[in-house]
């Protein structure tokens, strides 16, 4: 297949590039000259500002919404299928995580994902448009993400460098669906053969607390856990619980 991958220098994009080595791949990063879509089989639009703490609305709109709309319109014009990354952050502080659950985006990043999802639903076209709501992805290639990296990466980095892990107070009550990046990549690739359009969750359907993750890493690296207060910028809209309902995804992939 001929596939264009956006965001190929990022965490998920770089892993995707390796997994697609047997295909004819082209790439695009924000700031590059806009690519030609004609003649492709798929666009995998993974590139985006992924920082939930980013507050520059115009920047997020340009990179996360406007560019996504451009790729969708070009794909429709040239009869090229589109996959794009969305996020479980669109669920906000809700406790139900099915694809039909009411959404509650709480920060500019989450709103940008919500807006493009909404746009794709209003867009009449015969191409396949597949969106994937990633839950808490972790794995190889997170180094550049800094404080936006997964707890797994941040805790391991702290443990290796200082033998101390900084953990928010009350982290035993923060439960997340942590999904390996390999699962995300595998889902994208398997959906290339799914003759459906829509939005699907990408998670494990299981939860683990930040406390459990920190204890695992602390044991592995013989580190101690130091408890700290949560920064004010995170407090009001912090997701205390996420757990993907994987029924729709598993059904589409023939797992049920």
Secondary structure, DSSP 8 states (H G I E B T S, - for coil): -EEEEESTTSHHHHHHHHHTTTSEEEEE-TTS-----TT-SEEEE------TT---HHHHIIIIIIHHHHHHHHHHHHT-EEEEEEEGGGGTT-S--STTS-----SHHHHHHHHHHHHHHH---SS-EEEEEE-EEESTT-GGGGGGS-HHHHHHHHHHHHSEEEEETTGGG-EE-EEEHHHHHHHHHHHTT----EEEEES-S--EEHHHHHHHHHHHHT-EEEEE---HHHHTT---B-----HHHHHHTT--
